[in-house]
Amino acid sequence: MKLSELSSETGVSTASLKYYLRESLLAPGEPVTRTQSEYGPAHVERVRLIRALVDAGGLSLAQVRRVIDALDSPTVPRHELLGVAQEALMDAERFDADDEWTARAREFVARRGWRIQDGDVLLPQLGAQLKALADTCDVGGRETLDRWADAAELVAASDLDTLTDDDAQALRTAIVGTVLSDQVLQTLRRLAQQNRTAQLYQAARGQPDGGGAHPSDQ
């Protein structure tokens, strides 16, 4: 197909496709003349992946580039798949690391028995996030953190269960699945909060679970 047909197939403008080509986010097509190239199903799949990462995943094009570089890299050992995914998706946003809170984060994961690499940037990131919680609102205590960690362990187990035997497909699943499932988890959490609020409201009014109106309906 021509570039215009690739645009029609994917719903992405030709200007954006040309940008992806210039930035090597999209592989060149097969030359048929000096000025024209042919594009195939692999190009359609790659364009849809880029748009999913940007639109649904909320990634910047710089992060998309890291994802694509990882996907196009040689086979990665299976035990390193999620590590590669996390590295590719590492948020470029800066945070102020705090030695005391980094130490608290390290102690927390150690108490949980989690095996985390020394020097992992996620530890100071977690520390900075916990410090922000402590500085601004009364959440993030030990009991709450443990409940969050329990939920995170269930999600992590599910993530690993989705990996296939094919290493290339497993890497794609680890990276793309991490991006898009992060957004799904955020939405599910908000829906669950609404449900829990309704349950508590009904209980306070002496109504059976599932009956009565939500506070917003009053």
C-alpha positions in Angstrom: 0.0 0.0 0.0 1.1 3.6 -0.5 1.6 6.1 2.3 -1.8 7.6 1.7 -3.4 4.1 2.0 -1.4 3.5 5.2 -2.9 6.7 6.5 -6.4 5.6 5.6 -5.8 2.1 7.1 -4.5 3.5 10.5 -6.3 6.8 10.8 -3.0 8.6 11.2 -2.3 11.6 9.0 0.4 11.4 6.3 2.2 14.2 8.0 2.5 12.2 11.2 3.5 9.1 9.3 6.3 11.1 7.6 7.4 12.3 11.0 7.6 8.7 12.3 9.7 7.8 9.2 12.1 10.7 9.7 12.5 9.8 13.4 12.9 6.1 12.6 9.9 5.2 14.7 8.6 3.5 11.6 10.7 1.4 9.3 11.0 2.6 5.7 8.8 1.1 3.1 9.9 -1.0 0.1 11.0 1.4 -2.6 9.1 0.9 -5.9 10.2 4.2 -7.6 12.5 7.0 -6.7 9.8 8.8 -4.9 7.4 6.1 -3.8 7.5 3.2 -1.4 5.2 0.3 -0.5 4.0 -0.4 3.0 2.6 -3.6 4.4 0.9 -5.2 7.4 4.0 -4.8 9.6 3.8 -1.0 9.1 0.1 -1.0 10.0 0.9 -2.9 13.2 3.7 -0.6 14.1 1.7 2.6 13.5 -1.1 1.3 15.6 1.3 0.4 18.4 2.8 3.9 18.3 -0.7 5.4 18.6 -1.7 3.1 21.4 1.4 4.0 23.4 0.8 7.7 22.9 -3.0 7.9 23.1 -3.9 5.2 25.5 -0.6 4.8 27.3 0.1 8.5 27.6 3.8 8.1 26.6 5.9 10.8 25.1 7.5 10.1 21.7 10.9 9.8 23.5 9.4 7.0 25.7 7.9 5.4 22.6 11.3 5.4 21.0 12.8 3.5 24.0 9.9 1.0 23.8 10.5 0.5 20.1 14.2 0.2 20.5 13.6 -2.5 23.2 11.2 -4.3 21.0 13.6 -4.3 18.1 16.6 -5.4 20.2 18.0 -8.9 20.2 16.3 -11.5 22.3 16.3 -10.6 26.0 16.6 -13.4 28.7 13.2 -14.2 30.0 14.1 -13.3 33.6 15.0 -9.8 32.4 11.9 -9.1 30.4 10.0 -7.0 32.9 13.2 -5.2 33.8 13.7 -4.2 30.2 10.1 -3.1 30.0 10.5 -0.9 33.1 13.7 0.6 31.8 12.1 1.4 28.4 9.2 3.0 30.2 11.1 4.9 32.8 9.5 8.2 33.2 11.7 11.0 32.0 10.1 13.2 34.7 12.5 14.2 37.4 11.9 13.7 41.1 13.8 14.9 44.1 15.4 11.9 45.7 15.6 12.0 49.5 18.2 9.7 51.2 16.0 9.2 54.3 12.9 8.3 52.3 14.9 6.2 49.9 16.1 4.2 52.9 12.5 3.9 54.2 11.5 2.6 50.8 14.4 0.1 50.8 13.4 -1.1 54.3 9.8 -1.5 53.2 10.5 -3.7 50.2 13.0 -5.7 52.4 10.3 -6.3 55.0 8.0 -7.5 52.2 10.7 -9.9 51.2 10.9 -8.5 47.7 14.1 -9.2 45.7 15.0 -5.8 44.2 18.3 -5.0 42.5 20.7 -2.7 44.4 20.6 0.8 43.0 17.2 0.4 41.3 15.9 3.8 40.5 12.4 2.7 41.5 13.5 2.8 45.2 14.3 6.5 45.3 11.2 7.1 43.2 9.1 5.2 45.7 10.8 7.2 48.5 10.0 10.5 46.9 6.4 9.4 46.3 6.0 8.3 50.0 7.5 11.6 51.2 5.0 13.6 49.0 2.2 11.6 50.6 3.5 12.2 54.1 4.0 15.9 53.4 0.5 16.5 52.0 -2.1 14.1 53.3 -2.7 11.5 56.0 -2.4 8.4 53.9 0.5 6.0 53.1 0.9 4.6 56.6 2.4 1.1 57.1 -1.0 -0.7 57.1 -2.1 1.1 54.0 1.2 0.5 52.2 1.0 -3.2 53.0 -2.5 -3.4 51.5 -1.4 -1.6 48.4 1.6 -4.0 48.2 -0.6 -7.0 48.5 -2.7 -5.8 45.6 0.5 -5.0 43.6 1.7 -8.6 44.1 -1.5 -9.9 42.7 -1.1 -7.7 39.6 2.5 -8.7 39.2 1.6 -12.4 39.3 -1.0 -11.8 36.7 1.5 -9.9 34.5 3.9 -12.8 34.5 1.2 -15.3 33.8 0.4 -13.5 30.6 3.9 -14.0 29.1 4.0 -16.6 26.3 6.7 -19.1 25.5 7.9 -17.0 22.5 10.6 -14.6 23.8 9.9 -11.9 21.2 6.1 -11.9 21.9 6.8 -12.1 25.6 8.9 -8.9 25.4 6.2 -7.1 23.5 3.6 -8.3 26.0 5.8 -7.2 28.9 6.3 -3.7 27.5 3.1 -2.9 25.8 1.0 -4.7 28.4 2.7 -2.7 31.2 2.0 0.6 29.5 -1.6 0.0 28.7 -2.5 -2.0 31.8 -1.2 0.8 34.0 -3.9 3.0 32.5 -6.5 0.2 33.0 -5.5 -0.2 36.6 -5.9 3.5 37.3 -9.4 3.4 35.8 -10.4 0.2 37.7 -9.2 1.8 40.9 -11.4 4.8 40.4 -14.4 2.6 39.6 -13.7 0.5 42.6 -13.6 3.6 44.7 -17.0 4.6 43.4 -18.4 1.2 44.2 -16.9 1.2 47.7 -18.3 4.6 48.4 -21.8 3.4 47.3 -21.5 0.4 49.6 -20.5 2.4 52.6 -23.3 4.9 51.9 -25.9 2.1 51.7 -24.6 0.5 54.8 -24.8 3.8 56.7 -28.5 4.1 55.6 -29.2 0.6 56.6 -29.8 -0.5 53.1 -28.9 -4.0 51.8 -25.8 -4.1 49.6 -26.7 -3.3 46.0 -29.9 -1.4 46.9 -30.8 2.2 47.2 -29.3 5.2 45.4 -25.8 6.4 45.1 -25.2 9.8 46.9 -24.8 11.5 43.5 -28.3 10.4 42.6 -29.9 12.3 45.5 
